[in-house]
Amino acid sequence: MSEVISSQLIGRWVTDPTDKEAVNQFGLTTLVFTDNGELRYIIHAEGKDQIMLLTYRIDNSTLVTNQPSDPREERTEFSFTLDGKLVLDYRGTKGRYVRDTAR
């Protein structure tokens, strides 16, 4: 994993509230990337959060995730905007995330 990219990715990201398409498509979600390759994908549903515990690695500009309880790699292209937002492109569907500094 590229050290520069991984340091940009590490931390807590939330669905960009100005990205109405992503909010409609994915709902309100939080992604928590750790420096040891773990990813918590949290879907904030009505009154109850659904949490998926994943592992991840970086392959060039691709985020490769895996869910140990149901092993299967998923590949998602990613990039960062000039203003620091994380853009995930999963099979042509893009979503923007902003760093959550409140927690």
PEHUVEN-V88568 format. One record per helix or strand. SS is the DSSP state (H for helix, E for strand). FROM is the first residue (numbers start at 1). TO is the last residue. Records with the same first field share a line. If there is no record, write none. Layout:
SS=FROM-TO, FROM-TO
This chain:
H=3-9, 20-26, 68-70
E=11-15, 29-33, 38-45, 48-59, 62-66, 74-80, 86-90, 93-99
